[in-house]
Amino acid sequence: MNQKTILVVDDNLGFRLMLQKLLESAGYRVITGEEGQSALEAAWDSRPDLVVSDMDMPINDGYKTIEMFRSDPDLQVPMIIVSGVVDVRDTRLVLDAGASAFFPKPVDQAALLARIAELLPES
C-alpha cells in the first residue's frame, strides 16, 4: 500500500497536533504548517496528496491558501477546509473557491476520515 501524505495547516498548535495524531493513527503520513505561506513551502518540499486547512489564520487565510494551491499546477490536490466560523454562505464560498469539502470545528473526526478516504482512494 502506498502511504498517502496529508498536509495539515492550522495556526492552533493543539488542533494541528490533534489532527496529526488522528490522521497518523489512520495510516497517513502527516506534515504540518502554521499558515498558508509555510504550508505552500512544505507542499513544494513534500508534495502532499491532500491538504486540510483552517480558514482563520495569520499571514494567509484559508481563501488565500486555496488560491495559492489552485494557482500552482504542481499542487492540484484535494483541499478540505475546517473552520470554527460556520455560515452556510461561507461554506458555499469556500467550495466555490476550490475546496473539496468544508467541516466546522469542532470537527467530526469520523466524517473527516470518511471524506479523506473518498478523496484519496487506494491506488
N, C-alpha and C positions, 0 to 999 in steps of 0.2 A: 504494500500500500504506500502510495506517495503522500507524505505528510504535508498538509496544506499550511500555509503561513497566513496569519491574520495580524494586521496592524491595528492596535488599539490606541486611539487618540482621545485624551481627556486631560484637562488641567488639574483634576481632582485625583490626587495620588491614591486615596482609598478606593475610589471607584475603578481606577485603572488596575490596581492590584486585584480587586475582586474579579474583574473581567478576565484578567490574565490567568488567575487560578481556575476559574470556570472553564475557560477555553482550553487550557493545557490539560485539565482533567478529562476533557472530551477528545483529546488526542491531537489538538492543533499546536503548531509552533506559534508562539506569540512574540511580537516585537511591539514596542510602545513609543509614543510621542506625547509631549505635553500640549502641543498646539499645532496648528496647520503647517507652519513652515518646517518645524522639526519633523513632523510626520512625513512631509514630502521628501525631505532629505533621507529619512530612514527608508522610505519606499524606494528611492533610487538605489540604495545600497542592497536592499533585501528582496525586492520585487514580490510584495505580498500578493496573495490570491484574493484577499478581501480586506476591506477596511471597516472598522467600527469606530465612529467618531461622535464626539459630543458636539453640540451646537454652540453653546455659550463659552467661548474660550478667548483668552487674550491674544493679541497679535493677529491671528487669522481665525475668524469664527468658522462655524460649520459650513456656511454658504461659500465662503472664500476657499475653504478646504476642498469642497466639492468642485468648485470652479478650477482650482489648480490641478486636481487629479484629472478632471474631464478634458482639460486643455493639453495634457501630456499624452501623446499617442502610445507611450510605453507603459502607462499606468491606467489602462482601461479595465478596472476591476470592479466588482460589485462593492457598493458602499452602503452601510447601514448606519443611520443616524439615530442617536439616543439623546433625549433632552428632558430636562426637568420642567421646561416651559412647554406645555402641551396645549395646542389650539388646533382645531380642525383646519383652519386656513393655513396655519404654519405647516401642518402635515402635508397639505397639498403643495405648498411652495417648495418644501424640501424634496418631495418626489419629482416635481416639475424641474427642479434644479439638476436632477440627475442621480439622486439617491435611489437605491433599490428597495429600501424599506425604512420605516420610521418606528421607533419604540419609545414610549415615555419612560422616564425614571420615576420610581424605581423600576428597573427593567424586569420583565417576566422572563426569568432565566430559561425555562423550558421552551417558551415560544421563540426566544432569541436563538437558541441552539437549533431548533427545528428550521427556522428561516435560513440560518447559515448552512445547514445541511442541504436545503433546497438549492441554494445559490452555489454551493461547492460540491457538485455530485462527484462521487468516486470516479477516478479515471482508470 
